[in-house]
Amino acid sequence: MNPFDAASSPHRMGQEPVPPAPGRHDEAIAGRGRIQRVLACSAAGMLLTSCFAAGQSGVGDRSGRPPAQNQAPLTSGSSKPAEAPSGSPGARASVPTDVNSVLARSLEPIRTGKGTRVSVAVLEPRSGRRALYGSQVHITASLAKVDILAALLLRAQREERPLTRWEESTAASMIQSSDNDSAGALWRRIGGGRGLTDANRTLGLTSTEAGPGIHWGLTRTTAADQLTLLSAVFDDRSPLNRASRDLIQTLMGRIDADQDWGVSAAGSRWQLKNGWLQRTQSQRWAINSMGRVKAHGRTFYLVILSHGSRSMSRGISAVEQAAQSAVRALCSTPPPVSPIIR
């Protein structure tokens, strides 16, 4: 995966040079000198204003990979120029320092340019820093398969047994190849929607509603809830024991090559699961991706949920751009300063 572009700094507002005082010449020469200096300073001010306005213009999208692997680069992340503060020379244009604000600004071009609604959750487990954008509910599509496997493993733990050979092979097909028949078989094994709801209560998911009947792909969830699920999959403090977590992590790290998209655009090493579904009535696409990625020597848990894309390729592009934006928001924003307690 390509590394992120370095974040660009706002332009500095420079200070116009102060012209030297006139010498001891006659008043006519001094008067002409003053007029020339006033005109020069005025021209310099107009040039500086033009440079500042040009420096605030947005960066357009580029296309790199084929549609199924279209890793869209990060845009400037601002829907309008930052206001230039009036004050001492050398002052910088004001920019948001809150990580959620930075993330929201960087995601605005996705909504306005692609027409896709996204929700994002990102966590750096080492520091505990996180950012959230969007609280709306999304259809999980095949993202629910990680939840189904977690429910199956919790059931096996309660019964104090390992997975059967059939359960393990079916789980591998469900996660690695995103096989729907395998997901349906394990959905029935865990007790359908009721079994998923019971498991989610144990896992700490509070805003996820299991799909009706056999329709596990219509499970509804939020980005924050799926981040909770990722933490249960990858963290030691989890209702899932070590063997259960190892199995899910292994399968998420062996996704079929044609499904290497989504949050993998944000890092060079990853474990992920994607989901995609075209809605019958609107013909728009729900495109989702979540997983653990490593970038810039750091580890991130990432969840990107989206709906409303006109095509699958556009949805993938939006999800990958959002994943890059989420990692960049945490990397480019300093942590809040703790107050000094004396």
N, C-alpha and C positions, 0 to 999 in steps of 0.2 A: 504494500500500500504506500501511496505517496505521503511523505511527511507534510505537516501543515505549513502553510505559508506563515511567515512571521507576521505578527499583528502590526499594522502600520500605526505610527504615532501621529497625533494631530499636528497640523502646521503651527509653528510659532508665529506670534504676532511680533514683528521686529520693531525696532525704534529707529525713526528717521534720524539721519546724522544731523547734528547741529552745525550750521554754517559758521565759519569764522567771522569775528567782528570786523567791520570795515576799518581800513587804515585811515591815516590822517590826510585824506584827499579832500578836494573841494566838494561842496554839498551836491553838485549835480552828479558827479561820479558815484558818490555814496548812495544817492537816491536810486540810480539805475541798478546798482548792485543789490539793493534791498528788493527791488521788484523782481530781478532775476532769481533771487533765492526763494522768494515766495512762490514763483511759478514752478521752480524745480521741486520744492517740497510738496506742492500740490500734485504734480505728476507722479512723484514717488509714492504718495499715498494712494492714488488711483491704481497704480501698478500693484501695490501690495494687496489692496482689496481684491483685485482680479485674481491674483495667485491664491489667496485664501479660499475664494469661492471655487476655483478649479480644483483645489485640493480636497474639497468636500464631496466631489461628484462620485457616484457609485461605480462599482466594477461589474461588468456584465458576466453572465455565465459562460463557461466553456464546456465543451463535450469531449470526454476522453475515451471511455470504454464503450463497448456495444451496449444496447439498451438494457440487457439483463445484468450488465456490470457497469452501468453508467455512474462513475464516481464523480459527482458534480463538485467542483471546487467551492470553497467557502466564499460567500460574497462579503461585501463590506459590512453588512449587518445593520445598516441604518436606513430608515425610511425617509429621514429628512436630516439636513445638516445640523450639527450641534451649534448652539448659539455661542458666539464669541463674547467672552466677558469683557466688560469695560474695566480697565484698571491699569496697573503698572505695565510697562513694556516687558515683553518676554513671557506674558501670561499665556497658558495653554487654553485651547477651547475646552469647555466643560464636557466630560464624558462620564457615563454611569460607572460606578465602582461596585454596586451590588451585583452579585453573580446572576441572580434571576433577571435583573434588568438587562444585563449584557446579553444573556441568552435570548430574551424576548426580542431585543432589537435585531439580533442576528437571524432570527427566524422569520421576521416580517417579510423579506423578499419571497419566501416560499408561499406564503398566503396570497400575497399580491401578484406574484409572477406566475405561479403554477396553479393557483386555485385549490390547493390542497390544505386541509385542516390537519394540523399535527399536534400531538401531545408528546412531551419529552420529559424523561427523568434520567438523571445521571448522578452517580455517586462515586467518589474516590474513597474506597474503604480504608486506606491507610490513614488518611487525615480525618475522615468522617464528613468532609465537605460534599455538599450536594446542590443540585439546581433542579428546579421543576418549572415546567411551562405547560399550561393547559390542564384543566380538571375534567374535561368532558369524557363521556363514556364512549368506548369504541368496541366494535366487534373484534374478537380475537383472531378469527380464522384459525390457521394451524398453529398459532402461538399457544393455543390451549393444550397442545400435545405435551408441553413441558409440565403443565399443571396436572394433566391426566397421569403422567408417569410419577410425579411426586405423590399423588394420591394412591397409586398402586404400591409404591414403596412404603408409605406410611401404613398401609393395610398389612403388608408383609411384616413390618416391624412389630405391629400389634400382635400378629400371630406368631411372632418369634421364629421366622423362617426366612430363607433367602428366596429370591424369585425362582420360579420353576424354569426349566429350559425353554418351554414355550413362551412364557411371559417375557423372558429376557430377549429372545430372538424377535418377538413381536414388538417389544419396546425399541429395539435397535432399528427395525424397519420404519417404525413410526417417527422417530427423531431424525435419523440420518437421511432417509429418503422421503420423509414427510408423507408416508403412505397412509391414505385415508381409511382403508379397510382395517389396517392394524389399529388405528386410533379408535374405530368403531368397536372392535373386539375388546380393547382394553377399557373403553368407556362402559361397556356392559359389565366387565369384570369388576370395576370399582363401584358399581351400583348406579351408574348414570349420573344425572344432575345432583341427586341427593348425596351420593358418595363424594362428588367433587366439592359440594358445599361443606360437608363435614371436614374434609381435608383442608379446605381453605380456612376454616375456623381455627384449625390447629396451626396452620402456617402463618396466620396473622393477616390474611387478606380480608379487608372489610368492605370493599366496593366492587366485588366481582360477583356476577349473577350467572349461574350455570345455564347453558343453552337448553331450550325446551325439548323434551322427548329424546330423540336420537341425534338431535342437531347440536353436537358438541362445538362445532365451528361458530355457532351463533352465541357463544358465551360472551358476555359483556364485561368490560373491565376498564380500569384507568391505568395510566402510566405509573402512578405512585404504587398501586397494588402490584403491578408486575415487577417493580423494583424490589418490593418486599419479597416476592417469589424468588428473584435472582439472589437476594441475600440469603435466603434459606438454602439455595442450591450451592452457594460458594463459601458461605461463612461457617466457621466452626460452631458458633452458637446457633444451632438450628434444630428444629424437631426431627430433621432427617439425620440419621447417623452417618458415620464416615463412609461406610460401604455404599449407602444409598447415594450420597453426594458424589462419590467417585464415579459411580455408574452414569449419572446424568451428565457430569462434566465430560466424561470420556465420549459419550455419544454426541454431545454438542460440539465437540472438537473434531468430529469425523463427518461433518455434513457433506453430502454429495457435492461435487465440484460445481454443478450448475446452480447450486443454491448459495454459493459464496458471494453474497451481496448483503447490503444492509449495514449493520453496525460494523462489519469488517472493514468498511471504508475508512473508519476512524483510527485504525491501528494495524500493526504488522502481525500480531498474534491474537487469536480470537477463539472463542467458543460461543456458538450462537444458535438461535432458532428463528426462522422467518415464518410469516403467515401472509397469505394473499387470497383475496376473494372478490369476485365481481358481483355486485349486487344486482338482483334480477330487475327490479323496477327502474332504478336510476341508470343502470349500466356503468356506474362509477366503481372505482376500485378501492378496496381497503387493503393497504399494504403496511405490514408491521414487521419489526425486527427487534430482537433483544439479545443480550449476551454480555460476556466479559471480554474486554479488549485491552491490549497493552500498547501504549503510545507514549513517546517521550520518556521512557524509563518508568512510567507510572501505570497503575492498573485502574480501570474504570468499569463500573457496571452501567450499562446503557439500555434504555428502553425508548423506542420510537414507535408510536402508534399513529396511523394516519387514515383518512378517508376522503373521498371526493375527487380522486385523481381520474383524469379522462382515459388513461391507459396504464397498464402495468409498468411500462418503462418509465413513464413520468412519475408514477408513485415511488418506484425504486430510487429514482434520482432525488426526489424530495426527501426520502428517508435517509439516504446517504449524506445529503447536504446537512440535514438536521443532526445526524450523528457527529459529523465533523464540527458543527457549531457548538454542540454540547461539550465536547472535549476541549475545544478552544476556549469556551467561556470559563471553565474551571482553571485552565492553564494560564490564561491571560489576566485573571482577576485575583489580586492579592487577598489573602484571608483577612477577615476583620481583625482589627487590633484590639487585643484584650486590655481592659483598663488596668493601670498599675495600682495595686493595693499596697498601701504602706502600713 
